Amino acid sequence: MATFLTPLVSIKPTVFSFPSQSVTSPHRQTSVLSLKPFPSLAGAQSSRVRFIPHAVETEEKPASDPNAESSRRVYIGNIPRTVDNEQLSKLVEEHGAAENVQVMYDKYSGRSRRFGFATMKSVEDANAVIDKLNGTTIEGREVKVNITEKPIASSSSPDLSLLQSEDSAFVDSPYKVYVGNLAKTVTKQMLENLFSEKGKVVSAKVSRVPGTSKSSGFGFVTFSTQEDVEAAILALNNSLLEGQKIRVNKA
């Protein structure tokens, strides 16, 4: 037994001596390396703390700014197709200074969509354009000018007052067409502009999902005569509106 124990006892100091050197060296390296990132991390953290409040402030300022672009941007509707950007700019700038004026065109047909937008340099200029141009006539068309229409609200928070006003303003008539397969972006104004090319439009509306402002994908347009109804169906069924072929038939 003594002969077997002696090698075992003599081996232990050798086993302990090697790990002590290998463990100490990595530990020292680790401790030295671990000290270096701390100053940069502290600096990064402190810089983020200073930056985030500043970013939040800059995002909140435009909402409270009375001269924000949304307050200076006016919608100009029911304009003739012959009116281009240059002509609309001249018309607008007779009543105020404009930053940008743009007629909207259909991306598929290239035709004017009969409306445009003007971003004025001040709220006063925007109000002047509305006062002077709204209700005026250009090439036999009564121009409609107002502050940019509010975006359609989401179904979770619909603008019910807007929907109610549209519904109450709709004038029904026995001379009525159904317009289906409407893109979600189609508005009452767009329907009026399109169908007024083929007859005297009395009224138009886009149907909404009950209790929301989400388009149901169809609408109605009323006319003053049966001849206008037939002309609209013949000319506009399967035509493009906002990139989709619409269906038009008698309601």
Residue pairs with C-beta under 8 A, 6 or more apart in sequence:
62 68
66 123
67 122
67 123
69 119
70 148
71 123
71 126
71 147
72 99
72 119
72 120
72 121
72 122
72 123
72 125
72 126
73 117
73 118
73 119
73 120
73 126
73 147
73 148
74 117
74 118
74 120
74 126
74 129
74 130
74 145
74 146
74 147
74 148
75 115
75 117
75 144
75 145
75 146
75 147
75 148
75 149
76 88
76 92
76 115
76 116
76 117
76 118
76 133
76 143
76 144
76 145
77 114
77 115
77 143
77 144
77 145
77 189
77 193
78 114
78 115
78 141
78 142
78 143
78 144
78 189
78 192
78 193
78 196
79 88
79 103
79 112
79 114
79 115
79 116
79 138
79 141
79 143
80 114
80 138
80 139
80 140
80 141
81 111
81 112
81 114
82 112
82 139
83 91
83 103
83 112
83 116
83 138
84 103
84 112
85 101
85 102
85 103
85 116
88 101
88 102
88 103
88 116
88 118
89 98
89 101
89 118
91 133
91 138
92 98
92 101
92 118
92 120
92 129
92 133
93 101
94 132
95 125
95 128
95 129
95 131
95 132
95 133
96 120
96 121
96 122
96 124
96 125
96 126
96 128
96 129
97 120
97 121
97 122
97 125
98 118
98 119
98 120
98 121
98 125
99 119
99 120
99 121
100 117
100 118
100 119
101 116
101 117
101 118
101 119
102 116
102 117
102 118
103 112
103 113
103 115
103 116
104 112
104 113
104 115
104 116
104 117
105 111
105 112
105 113
106 112
106 113
106 240
106 242
107 243
108 240
108 243
109 240
113 190
113 193
114 193
114 194
115 189
115 190
115 193
117 148
118 126
118 129
120 126
120 129
126 147
129 145
130 145
130 146
130 147
133 143
133 145
134 143
134 144
134 145
134 146
135 142
135 143
135 144
136 142
136 143
137 143
141 196
144 189
149 187
149 189
150 159
150 162
152 159
152 184
152 213
152 214
152 215
153 159
153 162
153 213
154 213
154 214
155 209
155 212
155 213
155 214
158 211
158 212
158 213
158 214
159 213
160 213
162 213
163 208
163 213
166 188
166 205
166 206
167 205
169 203
170 203
170 204
170 205
170 220
170 222
171 202
171 203
171 222
172 203
172 222
173 202
173 203
173 222
173 223
173 224
175 202
175 222
175 223
175 224
175 225
175 226
175 228
175 229
176 220
176 221
176 222
176 223
176 229
176 250
176 251
177 195
177 220
177 221
177 222
177 223
177 229
177 232
177 233
177 248
177 249
177 250
177 251
178 218
178 219
178 220
178 247
178 248
178 249
178 250
178 251
179 191
179 218
179 219
179 220
179 221
179 246
179 247
179 248
180 217
180 218
180 246
180 247
180 248
181 217
181 218
181 244
181 245
181 246
181 247
182 206
182 215
182 217
182 218
182 219
182 241
182 242
182 244
182 246
183 241
183 242
183 243
183 244
184 214
184 215
184 217
185 242
186 206
186 215
186 219
186 241
186 242
187 206
188 204
188 205
188 206
188 219
190 241
190 242
191 204
191 205
191 206
191 219
191 221
192 201
192 203
192 204
192 221
194 236
194 239
194 241
195 201
195 204
195 221
195 223
195 232
195 236
197 235
198 228
198 231
198 232
198 235
198 236
199 223
199 224
199 225
199 227
199 228
199 229
199 231
199 232
200 223
200 224
200 225
200 228
201 221
201 222
201 223
202 222
202 223
202 224
203 221
203 222
204 219
204 220
204 221
204 222
205 219
205 220
206 215
206 216
206 218
206 219
207 215
207 216
207 217
207 218
207 219
207 220
208 214
208 215
208 216
209 215
209 216
220 251
221 232
223 229
223 232
229 250
232 248
233 248
233 249
233 250
236 246
236 248
237 246
237 247
237 248
237 249
238 245
238 246
238 247
239 245
239 246
239 248
240 246
